[in-house]
Amino acid sequence: MSKEIPLKLVVETLSNEKGVSEEIIFQAIEAALVSATKKKEGVDSDVRVSINRKTGQYDTFRVWTVVDEPNTEQPEIEFPLREMPLSEALKHSKTAKAGDVIEFLIESVEFGRIAAQAAKQVILKKVREAEHENVADEFRKKIGEIVIGVVKKTSREAIILELGGNAKLGANVEAFLSKEHMLPREAVRPGDRLRVYLVDVVTEARGPQLILSRTCNEMLIELFKLEVPEVGEGIIEIKSAARDPGIRAKIAVKTNDGRIDPVGACVGMRGARVQAVSNELGGERVDIVLWDDSPAQFVMNAMAPAEIVSIVVDEDAQSMDVAVTEDHLSQAIGRSGQNVRLASQLTGWTLNVITDKEAKERTTADQERLVNVFTEHLHVENDVAEVLIEEGFTSLEEIAYVPIQELLGVEGFDEEIVNELRTRAKQALLTQAVPAEEKLIEKTPAEDLLSLPGMDKELAFVLANRGIMTRDDLAELAVDDLADVPDLDKSKAAELIMAARAHWFV
């Protein structure tokens, strides 16, 4: 039997057994024959083997790289067994130039027992690489989905899962679920079937590593897609999710069909659907929240079951002060702050829970402050200042620069009154700006004080004019030393002092 027939059979057999393409096997055998040829010749030469993919016949070539003629800077050819001077190359090709490759046909080694043995390791390596790539390609298609694995082995640091194989992958694929991605105190035993979320597939030298998780928000969302057909079909959207894995979670749902109640659909008959999700996550309690276009209403829904008395929104700081009655305070905050923390993550707003009494005190204090600002700088009576506050004006800047129609919309205000108020507001702002600019000129704070986290430019100049010029000057102070600094409360003062001291502990 001629030599090409068994080689072709080897390729077909390996391709079928290992589930890799014939081209990869051919490339592996070519590399192996190159290695066998070099061993036979016993020289450090360049060799190329080319196999005919249809017949299995192959040819072997000695490869030379054309280089410039030796000169005074490089009197000898660096690699005489692989490089050919240009003068010699021109004898074989009239168009040869430095950098070209010239090949000569030489006798091929037979693909017999010795060559096959030499090829074995190269072929196996190529086959393993191809198998790994097949696994990676197959699971990359499943990134962002839930896959099912069987627990093979458990340890303190991780669980080894068998994710199963198929005709393409062959044997079962093993994956690691690390401790940080496991539910706390979750008891699993070898043989248990476990649902996991495939986060990513990372290619490494030892093979593809599947990144799995049971604690990510996406795991919760995908479970609802499996358990609630309306979610899987897109009739109900899960807008956001927040989890304290294994303990409690919240999801925000929205319906795209007004006839369907999104909360009821996710809960299911007698709570069957949400209970199925909860059981899969080790008893994790899931609150289903109705999503709303209004941030304040969405926050109220997310804080359930606590009843909200009032909400004050600060859009610039992306925060809200949420007021509840005294007897609902602990419920609103939750154990270890869990309820308000999850609600904050779900809505994307920083939530500060306070009692309704504190809210009233803050409102009263803010109103008194605004009344004083307006009466002092606009030279109006208290009742006029109160009308401005009731209409939603909270600063001199608003009165000076909002569209004039907004002020004309206030009952009892005509164009003459509005223009006078705007003029007085602008004059007050200008009067305030001049002293501030003068102060900035007096003393300049050091750059390390200006760049301190939480420090603003105006405050830095105020401190500098009090002799606090550098970061170290501030670090040596106590909170009480800054008690008389305008608009600087104790909490903010403490934060700035600790930030100034931070470099001491590096």
C-alpha positions as CSV (number, residue, x, y, z in Angstrom):
1,M,0.0,0.0,0.0
2,S,1.4,3.4,-1.0
3,K,2.4,5.8,1.8
4,E,-0.3,8.5,1.1
5,I,-3.2,6.1,1.7
6,P,-2.5,5.4,5.4
7,L,-1.7,9.1,6.0
8,K,-5.1,10.1,4.6
9,L,-6.8,7.4,6.7
10,V,-5.0,8.7,9.8
11,V,-6.3,12.2,9.2
12,E,-9.9,11.0,8.6
13,T,-9.8,8.8,11.7
14,L,-8.4,11.5,14.0
15,S,-10.9,14.0,12.7
16,N,-13.8,11.8,13.4
17,E,-12.6,10.6,16.8
18,K,-11.6,14.0,18.2
19,G,-14.2,16.2,16.5
20,V,-11.7,18.6,14.9
21,S,-11.4,19.6,11.3
22,E,-9.2,17.6,8.9
23,E,-7.3,20.8,8.1
24,I,-6.1,21.1,11.7
25,I,-4.9,17.4,11.6
26,F,-3.1,18.0,8.2
27,Q,-1.3,21.1,9.7
28,A,-0.3,19.0,12.8
29,I,1.1,16.2,10.6
30,E,3.0,18.8,8.4
31,A,4.6,20.2,11.6
32,A,5.5,16.7,12.7
33,L,7.0,15.7,9.4
34,V,9.1,18.9,9.5
35,S,10.4,17.9,12.9
36,A,11.2,14.3,11.7
37,T,13.0,15.7,8.6
38,K,15.2,17.9,10.7
39,K,16.1,15.0,13.0
40,K,17.0,12.9,10.0
41,E,19.2,15.6,8.5
42,G,20.7,16.6,11.8
43,V,21.1,20.2,10.8
44,D,19.5,23.4,12.0
45,S,17.8,24.2,8.6
46,D,14.5,25.5,7.6
47,V,12.1,22.9,6.2
48,R,8.6,23.0,4.8
49,V,6.3,20.0,4.2
50,S,3.2,20.4,2.0
51,I,0.5,17.7,2.0
52,N,-2.0,17.4,-0.8
53,R,-5.3,17.5,1.0
54,K,-7.1,15.2,-1.5
55,T,-4.6,12.5,-2.1
56,G,-2.4,12.5,1.1
57,Q,0.8,12.8,-1.0
58,Y,3.3,15.2,0.4
59,D,6.5,17.0,-0.7
60,T,9.4,18.3,1.5
61,F,11.3,21.5,0.7
62,R,14.6,23.0,2.0
63,V,13.9,26.7,2.6
64,W,16.4,29.5,2.3
65,T,16.0,33.2,3.1
66,V,17.9,35.6,0.7
67,V,20.1,38.1,2.5
68,D,22.5,40.8,1.4
69,E,26.1,40.0,0.5
70,P,28.5,40.0,3.5
71,N,30.2,43.4,4.0
72,T,32.6,45.1,6.4
73,E,29.9,45.6,9.0
74,Q,28.8,42.0,8.8
75,P,31.6,39.9,7.2
76,E,29.8,36.6,7.6
77,I,26.3,35.3,7.1
78,E,24.7,34.9,10.5
79,F,22.7,31.6,9.8
80,P,24.5,29.8,6.9
81,L,22.2,26.8,7.1
82,R,19.1,28.9,6.6
83,E,20.3,32.0,4.8
84,M,21.6,32.4,1.2
85,P,23.6,35.4,0.0
86,L,22.1,37.4,-2.9
87,S,24.8,36.4,-5.4
88,E,24.0,32.7,-4.9
89,A,20.2,33.3,-5.0
90,L,20.5,35.1,-8.4
91,K,21.9,31.8,-9.9
92,H,18.5,30.2,-9.2
93,S,16.2,33.2,-9.8
94,K,17.1,36.3,-11.8
95,T,14.6,38.4,-9.9
96,A,15.8,37.4,-6.4
97,K,16.2,40.2,-3.8
98,A,17.0,40.3,-0.1
99,G,14.1,39.1,2.0
100,D,12.8,36.6,-0.6
101,V,12.5,32.9,0.1
102,I,13.9,30.2,-2.2
103,E,12.9,26.5,-1.8
104,F,14.4,23.3,-3.1
105,L,12.7,19.9,-3.3
106,I,14.4,17.3,-1.1
107,E,13.7,13.7,-0.2
108,S,10.7,13.2,2.1
109,V,10.8,11.0,5.2
110,E,8.2,8.2,5.1
111,F,5.2,8.4,7.3
112,G,6.0,5.1,8.9
113,R,6.4,4.1,12.5
114,I,9.3,6.3,13.3
115,A,7.8,9.4,11.7
116,A,4.4,8.7,13.2
117,Q,6.0,8.4,16.7
118,A,7.8,11.7,16.1
119,A,4.5,13.2,15.0
120,K,2.4,11.9,17.9
121,Q,3.1,14.6,20.4
122,V,2.7,17.4,17.9
123,I,-0.6,15.9,16.6
124,L,-2.0,15.4,20.1
125,K,-1.0,19.0,21.1
126,K,-2.8,20.4,18.0
127,V,-5.8,18.2,18.6
128,R,-6.0,19.4,22.3
129,E,-5.8,23.0,21.2
130,A,-8.6,22.4,18.6
131,E,-10.7,20.6,21.2
132,H,-10.3,23.5,23.6
133,E,-11.2,26.0,20.9
134,N,-14.3,24.0,20.1
135,V,-15.4,24.1,23.7
136,A,-14.7,27.8,23.9
137,D,-16.7,28.5,20.7
138,E,-19.6,26.3,21.8
139,F,-19.9,28.1,25.2
140,R,-19.3,31.6,23.9
141,K,-22.7,31.2,22.2
142,K,-24.2,30.7,25.7
143,I,-22.7,33.7,27.4
144,G,-25.5,35.5,29.2
145,E,-27.6,32.4,29.6
146,I,-28.2,29.9,32.4
147,V,-26.6,26.5,32.0
148,I,-27.1,23.4,34.0
149,G,-24.3,21.5,35.6
150,V,-23.9,18.4,37.8
151,V,-21.7,18.8,40.9
152,K,-18.7,16.6,40.6
153,K,-16.6,17.8,43.5
154,T,-16.9,20.4,46.3
155,S,-14.3,22.2,48.4
156,R,-14.1,25.3,50.5
157,E,-12.9,27.4,47.6
158,A,-15.0,26.2,44.7
159,I,-17.4,23.7,43.2
160,I,-16.4,21.6,40.2
161,L,-19.3,21.2,37.8
162,E,-19.7,19.0,34.8
163,L,-21.7,20.9,32.2
164,G,-22.3,18.0,29.9
165,G,-21.1,17.3,26.4
166,N,-22.5,16.6,23.0
167,A,-21.5,15.0,19.7
168,K,-19.4,18.1,18.9
169,L,-17.7,18.5,22.2
170,G,-17.3,14.9,23.1
171,A,-16.7,14.3,26.8
172,N,-18.3,16.4,29.6
173,V,-16.9,19.9,30.1
174,E,-15.7,20.8,33.6
175,A,-16.1,24.3,35.0
176,F,-15.3,26.0,38.4
177,L,-17.9,27.9,40.4
178,S,-15.7,30.0,42.8
179,K,-16.7,30.7,46.3
180,E,-17.2,34.4,45.6
181,H,-19.9,33.5,43.1
182,M,-21.7,30.9,45.3
183,L,-24.7,31.7,47.5
184,P,-23.7,32.0,51.1
185,R,-24.2,28.9,53.2
186,E,-25.5,27.0,50.2
187,A,-25.2,23.2,50.8
188,V,-24.5,21.2,47.7
189,R,-23.4,17.6,47.3
190,P,-21.8,15.6,44.4
191,G,-24.5,14.6,42.0
192,D,-26.7,17.7,42.6
193,R,-27.9,19.5,39.5
194,L,-27.2,23.2,39.7
195,R,-28.2,26.1,37.5
196,V,-25.5,28.7,36.9
197,Y,-25.2,31.9,34.9
198,L,-22.4,31.9,32.3
199,V,-20.6,35.2,32.7
200,D,-17.7,34.8,30.3
201,V,-15.4,32.3,28.5
202,V,-11.7,33.1,29.0
203,T,-9.1,31.4,26.8
204,E,-6.0,30.3,28.8
205,A,-3.0,28.0,28.0
206,R,-4.6,25.2,30.0
207,G,-7.8,25.5,28.1
208,P,-10.9,27.7,28.1
209,Q,-12.1,28.8,31.6
210,L,-15.8,29.2,32.1
211,I,-16.7,32.1,34.4
212,L,-19.9,31.1,36.3
213,S,-22.0,32.9,38.9
214,R,-25.1,32.3,41.0
215,T,-24.8,35.7,42.8
216,C,-25.0,38.2,39.9
217,N,-28.2,40.2,39.1
218,E,-28.4,38.6,35.7
219,M,-28.9,35.2,37.2
220,L,-32.1,36.4,38.9
221,I,-33.3,38.0,35.7
222,E,-32.7,34.9,33.6
223,L,-34.5,32.7,36.2
224,F,-37.6,34.9,35.8
225,K,-37.3,34.5,32.0
226,L,-37.5,30.7,32.5
227,E,-40.3,30.7,35.1
228,V,-42.5,33.6,33.7
229,P,-43.4,33.1,30.0
230,E,-44.4,36.8,29.7
231,V,-40.9,37.8,30.7
232,G,-39.3,35.4,28.3
233,E,-41.5,36.7,25.4
234,G,-40.7,40.3,26.2
235,I,-44.3,41.2,27.2
236,I,-43.0,42.0,30.6
237,E,-39.6,43.8,31.0
238,I,-37.4,43.5,34.0
239,K,-36.0,47.0,34.1
240,S,-33.5,46.5,36.9
241,A,-32.5,44.1,39.7
242,A,-30.7,44.3,43.1
243,R,-29.6,41.4,45.2
244,D,-28.3,40.5,48.6
245,P,-27.5,37.0,47.3
246,G,-29.2,34.1,49.1
247,I,-31.1,36.5,51.4
248,R,-33.2,39.1,49.7
249,A,-33.6,40.7,46.2
250,K,-35.7,43.3,44.4
251,I,-36.7,43.4,40.7
252,A,-38.5,46.2,38.9
253,V,-41.0,45.1,36.3
254,K,-42.8,46.9,33.5
255,T,-45.6,45.6,31.2
256,N,-45.7,46.3,27.5
257,D,-49.3,45.1,27.4
258,G,-51.8,47.2,29.5
259,R,-54.0,44.1,29.9
260,I,-51.3,42.3,31.9
261,D,-50.4,43.0,35.5
262,P,-46.6,42.6,35.6
263,V,-46.4,42.1,39.4
264,G,-49.1,39.5,39.4
265,A,-47.7,37.6,36.4
266,C,-44.2,37.4,38.1
267,V,-45.7,36.3,41.4
268,G,-47.9,33.6,39.7
269,M,-50.8,31.6,41.0
270,R,-50.5,31.4,44.8
271,G,-46.9,32.7,44.4
272,A,-45.8,29.6,42.5
273,R,-43.5,31.4,40.0
274,V,-41.6,33.7,42.4
275,Q,-41.4,30.7,44.8
276,A,-39.7,28.6,42.1
277,V,-37.1,31.3,41.6
278,S,-36.6,31.7,45.4
279,N,-36.1,27.9,45.8
280,E,-33.5,27.9,43.1
281,L,-31.6,30.6,44.9
282,G,-31.5,29.0,48.3
283,G,-34.7,30.6,49.6
284,E,-33.7,34.1,48.6
285,R,-36.7,36.4,49.2
286,V,-37.7,38.3,46.1
287,D,-39.7,41.6,46.2
288,I,-41.4,42.4,42.8
289,V,-41.6,46.2,42.3
290,L,-43.7,48.0,39.8
291,W,-41.4,50.3,37.7
292,D,-42.5,53.8,37.1
293,D,-41.4,56.7,34.9
294,S,-41.5,59.1,37.9
295,P,-38.4,58.6,40.0
296,A,-40.2,59.6,43.2
297,Q,-43.0,57.1,42.6
298,F,-40.5,54.4,41.6
299,V,-38.7,54.9,44.9
300,M,-41.9,54.7,46.8
301,N,-42.7,51.4,45.1
302,A,-39.1,50.1,45.8
303,M,-39.3,51.0,49.5
304,A,-42.4,48.8,50.0
305,P,-43.7,47.5,52.4
306,A,-42.7,50.7,54.2
307,E,-45.2,53.6,53.8
308,I,-43.6,56.8,52.6
309,V,-44.9,60.1,54.0
310,S,-42.9,62.5,51.7
311,I,-40.0,62.6,49.4
312,V,-37.6,65.5,48.7
313,V,-35.7,65.1,45.5
314,D,-32.2,66.5,44.9
315,E,-31.6,65.9,41.2
316,D,-28.1,67.4,41.2
317,A,-26.9,65.0,43.8
318,Q,-29.1,62.2,42.4
319,S,-30.4,61.7,45.9
320,M,-33.7,61.7,47.8
321,D,-34.7,62.3,51.4
322,V,-37.4,59.7,52.1
323,A,-39.6,60.5,55.1
324,V,-41.5,57.7,57.0
325,T,-43.4,57.7,60.3
326,E,-41.4,56.8,63.4
327,D,-43.1,53.3,63.7
328,H,-42.1,52.5,60.0
329,L,-38.5,53.7,60.3
330,S,-37.0,50.3,61.1
331,Q,-39.1,48.6,58.4
332,A,-38.0,51.2,55.8
333,I,-34.3,50.8,56.6
334,G,-34.5,47.0,57.0
335,R,-32.1,44.7,58.9
336,S,-28.6,46.1,58.6
337,G,-29.9,48.7,56.1
338,Q,-30.8,46.0,53.6
339,N,-34.2,47.4,52.4
340,V,-33.0,50.9,51.7
341,R,-29.7,49.6,50.2
342,L,-31.5,47.3,47.8
343,A,-34.0,50.0,46.9
344,S,-31.2,52.5,46.2
345,Q,-29.4,50.0,43.9
346,L,-32.7,49.1,42.2
347,T,-33.6,52.8,41.5
348,G,-30.1,54.2,41.0
349,W,-30.8,57.0,43.5
350,T,-29.1,57.6,46.9
351,L,-31.8,57.3,49.5
352,N,-31.7,58.9,52.9
353,V,-34.4,57.6,55.2
354,I,-35.6,60.0,57.9
355,T,-38.6,60.3,60.1
356,D,-41.5,62.6,59.1
357,K,-40.7,64.7,62.2
358,E,-37.1,65.3,60.9
359,A,-38.5,66.1,57.5
360,K,-40.8,68.7,58.9
361,E,-37.9,70.2,60.9
362,R,-35.7,70.3,57.8
363,T,-38.5,71.9,55.7
364,T,-39.2,74.5,58.4
365,A,-35.6,75.3,58.7
366,D,-35.1,75.6,54.9
367,Q,-38.2,77.8,54.7
368,E,-37.0,80.1,57.4
369,R,-33.6,80.4,55.8
370,L,-35.1,81.2,52.4
371,V,-37.5,83.8,54.0
372,N,-34.5,85.5,55.6
373,V,-32.5,85.4,52.3
374,F,-35.4,86.8,50.3
375,T,-36.4,89.5,52.8
376,E,-32.7,90.6,53.3
377,H,-31.6,90.7,49.7
378,L,-34.8,91.4,47.8
379,H,-36.1,93.9,50.4
380,V,-39.6,92.4,50.5
381,E,-42.0,91.6,53.3
382,N,-42.3,88.1,54.8
383,D,-45.6,87.3,53.0
384,V,-44.0,88.0,49.6
385,A,-41.0,85.8,50.4
386,E,-43.4,83.0,51.5
387,V,-45.3,83.4,48.2
388,L,-42.1,82.9,46.3
389,I,-41.2,79.8,48.3
390,E,-44.7,78.3,47.8
391,E,-44.2,78.8,44.0
392,G,-41.0,76.8,44.1
393,F,-38.3,79.4,44.1
394,T,-35.4,78.3,46.2
395,S,-32.5,80.8,45.4
396,L,-31.7,84.3,44.3
397,E,-30.3,82.8,41.1
398,E,-33.7,81.4,40.1
399,I,-35.4,84.7,40.6
400,A,-32.7,86.6,38.7
401,Y,-32.4,84.2,35.7
402,V,-35.5,82.0,35.2
403,P,-37.7,82.9,32.2
404,I,-39.8,86.0,33.1
405,Q,-43.0,84.2,32.4
406,E,-42.5,82.0,35.4
407,L,-42.5,84.9,37.7
408,L,-45.4,86.6,35.9
409,G,-47.4,83.4,36.6
410,V,-47.3,84.1,40.3
411,E,-50.7,85.5,41.4
412,G,-50.5,89.2,42.1
413,F,-47.2,89.8,40.3
414,D,-47.2,92.2,37.3
415,E,-44.4,93.1,35.0
416,E,-43.2,96.0,37.1
417,I,-42.9,93.9,40.3
418,V,-41.2,91.1,38.4
419,N,-38.6,93.3,36.8
420,E,-37.9,95.0,40.2
421,L,-37.4,91.6,41.8
422,R,-35.1,90.4,39.1
423,T,-33.1,93.6,39.3
424,R,-32.7,93.3,43.1
425,A,-31.8,89.6,42.8
426,K,-29.0,90.4,40.3
427,Q,-27.7,93.2,42.4
428,A,-27.6,90.9,45.5
429,L,-25.7,88.3,43.6
430,L,-23.2,90.8,42.3
431,T,-22.7,92.2,45.8
432,Q,-22.0,88.7,47.1
433,A,-19.6,87.9,44.3
434,V,-17.3,91.0,44.8
435,P,-16.2,90.1,48.4
436,A,-15.7,86.5,47.4
437,E,-13.4,87.6,44.6
438,E,-11.5,89.9,46.9
439,K,-11.0,87.1,49.3
440,L,-9.6,84.8,46.6
441,I,-6.9,87.4,45.9
442,E,-5.8,87.7,49.5
443,K,-4.1,84.3,50.1
444,T,-3.7,81.4,47.8
445,P,-4.0,77.8,49.2
446,A,-1.4,75.2,48.3
447,E,-2.1,72.8,45.4
448,D,-2.4,69.8,47.8
449,L,-5.2,71.5,49.7
450,L,-7.0,72.5,46.5
451,S,-6.8,68.9,45.2
452,L,-8.0,67.3,48.4
453,P,-11.1,65.0,47.8
454,G,-14.3,66.8,48.8
455,M,-12.6,70.2,48.8
456,D,-14.0,73.0,46.6
457,K,-12.1,76.1,45.4
458,E,-14.1,78.7,47.4
459,L,-13.7,76.7,50.7
460,A,-10.0,76.2,50.1
461,F,-9.5,80.0,49.8
462,V,-11.6,80.6,52.9
463,L,-9.4,78.2,54.8
464,A,-6.3,79.8,53.3
465,N,-7.4,83.2,54.5
466,R,-7.6,81.7,58.0
467,G,-4.0,80.5,57.8
468,I,-4.8,76.9,56.7
469,M,-2.7,76.9,53.6
470,T,-1.7,73.3,53.1
471,R,-3.0,69.8,53.5
472,D,-0.9,69.2,56.5
473,D,-2.2,72.5,58.1
474,L,-5.7,71.0,57.8
475,A,-4.7,67.6,59.0
476,E,-3.4,68.9,62.3
477,L,-6.7,70.5,63.2
478,A,-9.7,69.1,65.1
479,V,-13.4,69.4,64.0
480,D,-14.0,72.1,66.6
481,D,-11.3,74.2,65.1
482,L,-13.4,74.6,62.0
483,A,-16.7,75.2,63.8
484,D,-16.9,78.9,62.8
485,V,-16.2,78.3,59.1
486,P,-19.4,79.4,57.2
487,D,-21.4,76.6,55.5
488,L,-19.1,73.9,56.9
489,D,-20.9,71.4,59.1
490,K,-19.2,69.0,61.5
491,S,-19.7,66.0,59.3
492,K,-18.1,67.7,56.3
493,A,-15.3,69.1,58.4
494,A,-14.5,65.6,59.8
495,E,-14.4,64.1,56.2
496,L,-12.0,66.8,55.0
497,I,-9.7,66.4,58.0
498,M,-9.6,62.6,57.6
499,A,-8.9,63.0,53.8
500,A,-6.0,65.4,54.7
501,R,-4.6,62.8,57.1
502,A,-4.9,59.9,54.6
503,H,-1.3,60.3,53.3
504,W,0.1,59.8,56.9
505,F,-1.0,56.2,56.8
506,V,0.3,55.2,53.3
